[in-house]
Amino acid sequence: MRTRIRSCAALLAGLVLAAGGVHAADPWPAKPITIVAPFGPGSTTDIISRLYAKFIQEETGATVVVENRPGANAMVGTQQAAKAPADGYTVLMGSGTANAANYALFVDRIAYKAENFEAVAVVFASPPVIFAAPGIAGETVQKALASAKSEPRGASCGTGNAVTLVACELLKRQSGVDLVSVSYKGNGQSLTDLAGRQITLAIADMGAAGPLVADGRVRPVAVAAKQRLPGLPGVPTAIEQGLDMDFLSWNVVFVPAGTPPAVIEKLNAAARRMLRSPEGIKLRQASSGLEVDGERATAQKFVADEIAKWERYVRDSGVKLP
């Protein structure tokens, strides 16, 4: 009898393991995939997330949902993605703010680490631009700052994320102008106030500023990087104007650490197809983005380099956040 019981137990155990094996081998994707965008609707991160969703759907056949989770300097959505199961059903549209600058800015407050994520592909990179409000004179940063100082409210610099906050603080230190940083929930809001002359300067990416620049409602005075932007060939860099400012606003696709390699490969393939597509090229050109190859190895090195750069940027800017 005992032998028979043991045999039955062994058979049941085998059936359980077999059932588990079948479950583990279920094809991916078997349910909708969520892209977490830790910035609001209309942001560059949101726009890229929605285009990427289309290419994941084409690559995998899955329903893909973009979930905007802004807040706390992009930490709300990023933390949500970090805590998600590593099963391929949560994708983070990461950024320089969330996945590089925040590690240096919020050392004691940040609830996620770089080790919580695996980089899949760089899908966007563009230097931020220094913009002046209507009525602020001068074709250079220094002349625009001199004009801004004469305003009744003084010189101010709008920031929509950690990247632009640190850039404004570095501009203040290097120019010697008493520049007040004004924080917004996103670059779109800072640019709206700039166009309305509520602030005198703002630093933002061209993806957010393009329509306002085209309408003449804000004016670019410097590219905060080493090279001029193809879309703004007549606008000199900050470095050409004697300022040590070399920044990138970027988006990288991340998944929770431990996500199966086969899933990562599919997500990477979707990213590379997007970058080569007419829609992807049009978006990059409209946003004055740089060409990126979408390769996974490139993404891993890129993120590691950016994290190291941001430790230096934050130290040099003197920014201290509670």
Secondary structure, DSSP 8 states (H G I E B T S, - for coil): -HHHHHHHHHHHHHHHHHHHHHHHT--S-SS-EEEEESS-TTSHHHHHHHHHHHHHHHHH---EEEEE---TTTHHHHHHHHHS-SSSSEEEEEEHIIIIIHHHH-TTT----GGGEEEEEEEEEE--EEEE-TT---SSHHHHHHHHHTSTT--EEEESSHHHHHHHHHHHHHH----EEEE-SSHHHHHHHHHTTSSSEEEE-HHHHHHHHHTTSSEEEEESSSS--TT-TTS-BTTTTT------EEEEEEEETT--HHHHHHHHHHHHHHHHSHHHHHHHHHTT-------HHHHHHHHHHHHHHHHHHHHHHT----
